[in-house]
């Protein structure tokens, strides 16, 4: 297996390099890999260990990302590689995100050229390609090559991200990025440091840049008992979205499941009560579109007109019934901020 030369790095003395892809800005010695374990320094040059080697390939409903206001009811060809630049204790995809010895693992995997990914998306009737399951920043070179081909072939590009990419990385992907769901995990920097091995500020800065670029943005907050269920923190998150982004930014409030998590199996599952309280906090902040997650069949998974309250999209287990009229309320003609 020939390693693929990486971009987004600079050389340092003594054959070291500094990766420029995310806000870890890893200084990597010769023969070592970065925090994500997916980028390795060999002889003073940085290489991607995962270019062309997706560890997960699926056809997903776009609502699974979750994106509720972007091409509702469509399917997205979804891929992710091994590795991640976070190490979230609550991760549900830890088997691939926290994979070790990536260089040897990919030797047993099939190579998938960008052309193949795009062709598979088209033949399966997908309207978009999603870069997901782990943090797509770590395979940006691969993602960008796919994204450019996807654009040429009329497909949309979607990222599901922790928002910790560098400004340089974000600048590179924005021209090809149609929609993104970013995890705003907490408004507490200590949570990011202790639970994720990350920082809060770069995420907030990137969210503002994404919104200013007019890329479709939705935000997810996983509410974890005793870690990210503090009402004051949730108020700060809602106020940030409303004041620094826009009240039309959808906010997804997801229940934590201990059974599916990597390291938090001793915690209880999130109660319905705190999810509903967070929903009300979002409403009090003026947010127009708030959704509960991991609560199939709950009426708060539906979209209602923010002006008159009319039911415009009904959701049940990724089954979608649309009653809108071209992205507008059929009752009062209010725009529903939907991208089709």
N, C-alpha and C positions, 0 to 999 in steps of 0.2 A: 504494500500500500504506500503510494507516494503522498507525502503530506502536502497540503495546499498552503502556499505562502499567504500569510495574513496581511491585512491592511490595518490602519488605525493603530500605529505604534511608532515609537521613536527609539533610536539606539542610545545606549548609555555606555559609559566606560567599562572596560573589562568584560566585553561581550555580553553585558546585561542589556535588557530592553525595558521600556515602560509601555505597557498596553494602554491605549487611549479609548477603549470601547465603552467602559463604564466608569462610574465614580469611585471605584476602588483604585484605579490608576496603578495597577500592580507593577512594581519593579521586579522583574523576573530574571534570575540568574541563568547563565548558560546551563542547559540540561533540565531546567525546572519548568513547571507549569504555573499558571496564575490561579487565583482563588477559584475560578470556575472549573478548573482542571481540563478545559477544552482548548486551551491555547498554550503552546510550548515553545520555549526558546531553544533553538539549536544553532550553535555557532554564532550567536549574536543576531540571529534573524528569528522572527516570530512566525509560527505556523499554526493554522487551524487544524485540530485533530478530528473535527466533526464535519467538515465541509463535504456535502454529498452523502452523509450517512444518517438519515432520519431514524430515530429509535422508535418513533410512533407515527403512524399514518392512519388517518380515519376520515370518514365523511361525517361531519357533524352538523346538526341544526345550528344556525347562526346564534340562536337563543342560548346555546350551551356555553358561549364564550364568557360571560353573557353579553350579548348585544340585543337590545329590544327595539331600538329605533333605527337600525341599519338593516336594510333589506329583509324585513320581517318575513318569516316563513321560508326563507331560502336555506340552501345547504352550502357549507364551506369545506373545502378540501384542507385538512388540518395536519400539520406536521410539527415535530419537535425532535431535537437531538438529545444526546446525553450531556449532562453537566448543567450547572446554574451558578450565577454569581451571588445568590442568596443561599442561606441554609435554614430556612424557616422550619421551626419545630412542628408547625401545623401542616407541613406540606403533604398533599395527597398523592403527588406523583414522585415521591422520594426515591422510588426504585430507579428512575432514570435521572432525576435532577441531582441526586447525591451519589451517582455512580462513581466508582473508583476505577483506576487503571483503564481509563477511556481509550488510550492509544491501542491497547491490545484488544479491547472489546470491539472496536470498530473493524478490526481485521476479520471478524466473523460476520460482519453485516454486509448487505448488498448496497452497492453504490447507486444513487439515484440522481442523475444529472438534473439541473433546473428544467431542461426541456421536458424531461419525463414527468416531473411534478405538474407542470402546466398542462401537458397532454392528458394526464390522469384526471385533473380537475375538470377539464372540458368534457371528456368522454363520460364522466359521471354526472354531468349536468349541474355542476357547482357554479355559483355566481361569484365566488371569492375563494381566495386562499388565505388560511389563517396560520400564523406563526405562533405556536402556543405550546402548552404542556410543561415546558420549562421556560426560562427567560430567553426570548429570541435574540436579545442583544449579543449573547455569546456566540451566535452563529450568523452575525450580521452579513459577512461576505457572501455566504450561501443564500441567505434571505434576500439580499439585494439583487443578486443575479436572477433569482426566481421572480422577484417583484417587478423587475424591468420587463421580463418576458410576459408576465401576467398582464401588465398594462397594455402591451402591444397586442394582446389577444382578447382584450375586452373584459378581463377579470379584475375584481377589486382585491385590494390587499388589506389584511386585518392583523394587527398585533394584539396579543394578550400579554401584558407586561407588568413588571414590578415598578417600572418608571425610573429605574436607576441608571439608565444609559447616560453616557457623556453628552455634552452639548454637540460635540463633533459628530457623534453617531446619530443623534436625533436630526441634525441638519442634513445628514446624508440620506436618511430614510423618508423624511417628510414629503419630498416631491412624489414619492411613489406610494405613500401610505394614505389609505382612504378612511380607515376607522381603527380605533384602538380602545381597548378596555384596560384601564390601569388600576391595580390594587393600591388603594390608599389604606394601608393596613392599620394605621393609628395616626394620631397627631402628637404622639409621644416619642421623642428621639430615643429614649431609653428602651422602648419596646423594639424599635428597629435594631438597635445595637445588640440587645440581649436575645431576641427571638429570631432575628433574620440575618445578623451580621451585616447590617446596612446602616444608612443614615436617612433621616426624614427630609432635610432641606433640599437635596437634589431632586427628590420626587416631586416636591411642591413646585420647584422651579420649572421642572419639565412639564408638569401639568399646565402651568400658565403658558409655556411656549407652545404646547400642542393646541391649546384653545385659541391662542392668537393666530396660529397658522390656519385656523378654520378646518382642521381635521376633525372628523366626527369622533367625539370623546364620550365614553361612559366610564363610570367609576364603581368599583366594588370594594366594600369593606366587610371582611369576615369578622363577625363578632364572637370573640372567644371568651368564655367565662373567666373572670379574674385577671385577664390580660388585656382585652380590648373592648370591654363592655361598660366602661365608666361613662356615665351620662355627660359629664363635663367634657370629656374627650370627644364624644359623639357630637356634642353641640359645636365644638371647635371645627370638626370636620364638615358639618353641615354649613356653618358660617363661611368656611374657606371656599367651599364649592359655590355657594350663592354669591359671595362678594368678590372673590378673586377669579372665578371662572364665569359661570352664568347659571341662572336659575333653571335654564332649560337642559342642563347637564343631568342625564339620568344617574341615579344613585342606587346601586344594588346592595342590599343588606342581607348577608348570607349567614345561615346557621352553621355553627361549627359542629362537626361530628368527630368524636374522639376515636371511634373505631377506624376511621379512614386516615387519621393523622399519623405522622412519622414518630414524634416523640411525646405527644400529649395525651396518651391513652388513659391516663388517670384522671383527666378532667371530665366533668359532666358535659353533656351536649348543651348547646345554647337553648335557653327557654324561649318559648313563643313570646312571653311577656316582654323580654328585653328587646326582641326584634320589633314588636309593635310599638314599644316606647321610642326606639330609634326612628321608626317611621314617622311618628308624631313630631319628633325633634326636627326631622327634615322638613316636614310640612310647616312647622313654626318658623323655620329659616327662609321659607318662601320657595323651596324647591318644587318644581312642577311635576317631576316624574320620579317616584320612589318605588322600589320594588323589593319584595322579600324573596330570598333565595333558599333553596333546599327545603321548601315547604310546598310540595306539589298540591295543586288544587286550591290554594289559598287565593282569595279574591284580590289580594294585594299584589299578585303577579300580573294582573290585567293592566291595560292602559286605559285611562279615563281622560276625557278632555279637561284640561286645566281651567277652562273657562266655564263650561256648563255642567261638567261632571258626567257627560254621556260615555257609556262603555264603547270604546272604539277598537280595542284588540283584546280578545279573550285567549288566555293561555292555559293549557293543561298538559303536563308531561311533553312539552315541545310540540304539541298539537296547537295550531294557530288558527283562530277565526278572526278575520279582519272585517270590520264594519265601517272603516274610514272611507273617505272619498278622495283618493289621490293624495293621502297624507294630511287630509283636513277633516275636521269634525263634520259628520253628515248633518248634525243638528244646528250648529251655530257657525260653521265654516272657519273655526279657529285652526290655525296651523298647529300640527302635532309634532313638529320638529322630527320628522321621519325622513330618512334617506332611502330611497328605493333604487 
